[in-house]
């Protein structure tokens, strides 16, 4: 399942990127969208290269067909590799592991200036190699991932609106 999103912000690319690699904000964002047990394991970088690794548990309303593969709460490990300099664009390659679930999730983001603000273009691909139920599992995980991408965007926009 392929997912694409274009998130527009009325803030500078550097302001938004600052949020994207602020450990305190990451924790606040993930709690705000329903995750628990959030650990920012790595958030480091310099000279235009940044690494982020976050562990968290996320809820899932798992259909009966997929309960063999997923739990009501699933552990995710998200790893991001960012490159970019002040003023952008900032480019990211990322992967998300769902503990004990046979899916692969990977993608890219590009955060770039646009007009008086910036946009973040998100591309995500969810795959599962299991015959028969693999497509349903990938679609379910992809659908949850798409909802999470939208929830993160809305959380960031609300945070920015508060000042």
C-alpha positions in Angstrom: 0.0 0.0 0.0 1.4 3.4 -1.0 0.5 6.5 0.9 1.2 10.1 -0.1 0.5 13.3 1.8 1.3 17.0 1.3 1.3 19.0 4.6 1.3 22.7 4.3 2.5 25.0 7.2 2.5 28.7 7.5 5.8 28.7 9.3 9.4 28.6 8.0 11.0 25.4 7.0 13.5 25.8 9.8 10.8 26.3 12.4 9.0 23.1 11.3 12.3 21.1 11.1 13.1 22.3 14.6 9.9 20.6 15.8 10.6 17.5 13.8 13.8 16.9 15.8 12.9 18.2 19.2 12.7 15.2 21.6 10.3 17.0 24.0 8.0 18.0 21.2 8.1 14.4 19.7 7.0 13.0 23.0 4.2 15.6 23.4 3.1 14.9 19.8 3.0 11.1 20.2 1.1 11.3 23.5 -1.3 13.8 21.8 -2.2 11.3 19.1 -2.7 8.4 21.5 0.7 6.6 21.8 2.2 5.5 25.1 5.6 4.4 26.5 7.4 6.8 24.2 11.2 6.8 24.2 13.3 9.0 22.1 16.3 6.7 21.8 18.4 8.8 19.5 18.1 12.4 18.3 21.5 13.7 17.2 23.3 15.3 14.3 25.2 18.1 12.9 26.6 19.4 9.6 23.3 18.8 7.9 22.9 15.1 8.9 20.4 14.1 11.6 19.4 10.7 13.1 16.2 10.1 15.0 15.0 6.9 16.6 11.8 6.6 18.6 10.1 3.6 20.3 6.5 3.9 21.1 3.3 1.8 21.6 0.3 2.6 19.4 -3.3 1.4 19.7 -5.0 -0.6 16.9 -8.6 -1.7 16.5 -7.6 -5.0 15.1 -10.1 -7.0 13.0 -10.6 -10.7 13.9 -8.9 -11.9 10.7 -5.6 -10.1 11.8 -5.5 -10.8 15.5 -2.9 -13.5 14.9 -0.5 -10.8 13.7 -1.5 -7.6 15.6 -2.3 -6.8 19.2 -4.5 -4.0 20.7 -1.2 -2.2 21.4 1.8 -2.6 19.1 5.4 -1.5 19.6 6.9 0.6 16.8 10.5 1.6 16.2 10.8 4.5 13.9 14.2 5.4 12.5 14.8 8.6 10.5 17.9 9.8 8.6 17.6 13.5 7.7 19.8 15.6 5.5 19.6 19.3 4.9 20.9 22.7 5.8 19.3 25.9 7.2 16.6 27.1 4.8 16.0 23.6 3.5 15.1 21.5 1.8 15.4 18.8 4.4 15.1 15.2 3.1 14.4 12.2 5.2 14.5 8.4 4.6 12.7 6.5 7.3 11.7 3.0 8.3 9.2 1.8 10.8 9.4 -1.7 12.4 6.2 -3.1 14.0 7.5 -5.6 16.6 6.4 -9.1 15.8 4.4 -8.1 12.7 5.6 -9.3 9.3 5.3 -6.0 7.4 7.9 -3.6 6.1 7.2 0.1 6.3 9.5 2.6 4.6 9.3 6.0 3.1 10.7 9.5 2.4 9.8 13.0 3.4 10.9 16.3 1.9 10.4 19.4 4.0 10.9 22.5 1.7 10.1 26.2 1.7 7.0 27.2 -0.3 5.6 30.7 -0.5 5.5 32.3 3.0 5.7 28.9 4.7 6.7 25.4 3.8 5.4 22.0 2.8 6.3 18.5 4.0 5.8 15.9 1.2 5.4 12.4 2.8 5.6 9.1 0.8 5.1 5.8 2.6 5.1 2.2 1.4 3.7 -0.7 3.4 4.4 -4.2 2.3 3.8 -7.8 3.5 5.1 -10.9 1.9 2.7 -13.4 3.5 0.4 -15.2 1.0 -3.3 -14.7 1.2 -3.7 -12.5 4.3 -0.6 -10.4 3.6 -2.4 -7.9 1.4 -5.1 -7.4 4.1 -2.4 -7.0 6.8 -0.5 -4.5 4.7 -3.7 -2.6 3.9 -4.7 -2.5 7.6 -1.3 -1.3 8.8 -1.2 1.2 5.9 -4.6 2.5 6.8 -3.5 3.0 10.4 -0.2 4.6 9.2 -2.2 7.0 7.0 -4.4 8.0 9.9 -1.3 8.5 12.1 0.3 10.7 9.4 -2.8 12.9 9.3 -3.1 13.0 13.1 0.6 14.1 13.4 -0.1 16.9 10.9 -3.2 18.1 12.7 -1.3 18.0 16.1 1.5 20.1 14.7 -0.8 22.6 13.1 -2.8 22.9 16.4 0.5 23.4 18.3 1.6 26.1 15.9 -1.8 27.9 16.2 -1.4 28.1 20.0 1.8 30.1 19.4 
